[in-house]
């Protein structure tokens, strides 16, 4: 396999972009990532575009996003198609681009994650999000995306004796970082008291356990060693791995083990030669605080059932042993679902370049990102090295 | 790039499978393709699954098909995600699997194309199909998938002076081949008179110009040279290429040139070292007779505006210079949209193995397949060598 490098990264602010559709959001992020790499559509060689998106069909009435965005970004007639892996779509799009470059088929490939969740009716959005779960045995019986995560959280509390308050550090940490990130949706820090007072969405999940509905697009430009130029500040993709687990929660032997997250992390660690102890910061899939805890445990940052205890000791805050969601994460920066996996990699790139501003992790050289979809049924994990 | 081989291929019959959902159709095709390769889930090493599908989100309320089908086919915890490129999704899924194997990341990868179009309401299906076009400037104004193709056909007739009857050979040929294919949806030959008498759907497109709404799944198993075994009858993927064109028809400089089809064919010919004259048969994207004509011209089998004249001379029938849609094509075998590109490759594999039965093209050694989406905005072209 050929080495693959990130040479460009950019994002739109995350928020409610009522005036912008998929076309504008996507083209903006792609053009900005190309500019960051010193490349221009129509002038420089750009070989392929991979679009991570979940809800285009179910919510926006727009599929064929590969052609839509290649067209909008001035990249015709390059290869372009969409990758869908529920909320892990953004991570899977980067994986697809990495495979294309690693194969030698393409020298320069762009991955863009994009989602447009506002400007639709709420029941359509709820149905769209539920399409990540088992349609026959979960969604059709009324189990929403949040309700399924609530089942996981309730089980975690039952087995470990954790209280709702024990999940607070993840949300507090995410908002603290988001407050310093100009592209984040939520710019206000929250306190443990705010967290505890927040209304329940699907008990025991409160609104401050949950990432928001929002719009956004983020893009990275990948290339081969041969395509690197002197002006680039390349970040190496040390490993890229994906894995799956049962789509329905009922099929899992242990509800508190995210098998896909664990399997993809193990593959990524093995391929990169790095282990949990080598990771300088972790961009986790903190769509719900329970998923943050399970992701940390799946990646080996805490034994099963111990993530909250380590969080209580500040292990995952800025300055702790493994800083988490350093730019706000899905919770604070926002979670445009099919885009979030790409946002993670854009933010990790900034950290590894030493360009994360007020959120910079000092000396960050090795990053882990994990994009999770379908309540753990799909996970895509990357190790990046600066 | 490492060489990639097809070692397994299988399909479900195409038709109205009212009793089968995405889960059952997909798992059936995957298991049968693995069996054809002499592999078994859970026993043999299988590294990844790539699912080509268009309408899961818009029509079925089921995304995350990677995890769904990896789970249903007993392949957990392998890498699995969905690829969407409108009606070219099935071709793009094979392309994704080929990239994964060519990169060296995976040794054995399965691509499955799947679509479930029945068991929904017709307006939902029409809206789903229209999501392949430009949502802002075409679909939202009421232009359906068929209506957009009708605009292309009308322009072709205007520029070339062709009559509706001139398109008949494509439909007659497709039905003649489908009649001999046990997996085809339509098993009855049609005559030119039948074609001319068929009711108009969106003038000048008649119902016998158009491929039907249906369900189906087809799968191929790809592997590296290292993973080949003595019992395999490998077919080499001599080239795999994708390209794009404007998503909206209004953006095209020449309505009668399918730029994505031409560009992807040129790339595939250049990479394989073969040219149009070397092709022993062509699995074309004959969703509408006009698309067949434009695809033939884009691939160099006829000059612009000349495909119908060559068809009138029997050039594209069985026994002609380039046999077309040898197992019935999208028109006769059926067009489960996101699956059709994979069906093409399954059928081409059978031909190249000399196992196409009554539809066998004698001496077939080099095949071209072309999967087209979004009225030509995306195309995926493969050259296969037996």
Interface residues (C-beta under 8 A of the other chain):
Chain A: X1 X2 X21 X23 X48 X54 X55 X56 X57 X58 X59 X60 X61 X62 X63 X64 X65 X66 X67 X68 X70 X71 X75 X76 X77 X78 X79 X80 X81 X82 X83 X84 X85 X86 X88 X89 X92 X95 X96 X99 X100 X102 X103 X104 X105 X127 X128 X130 X131 X132 X133 X134 X135 X136 X139 X140 X240 X241 X242 X243 X244 X245 X246 X247 X248 X251 X259 X260 X263 X264 X373 X374 X377 X378
Chain B: X1 X2 X21 X23 X48 X54 X55 X56 X57 X58 X59 X60 X61 X62 X63 X64 X65 X66 X67 X68 X70 X71 X75 X76 X77 X78 X79 X80 X81 X82 X83 X84 X85 X86 X88 X89 X92 X95 X96 X99 X100 X102 X103 X104 X105 X127 X128 X130 X131 X132 X133 X134 X135 X136 X139 X140 X240 X241 X242 X243 X244 X245 X246 X247 X248 X251 X259 X260 X263 X264 X373 X374 X377 X378
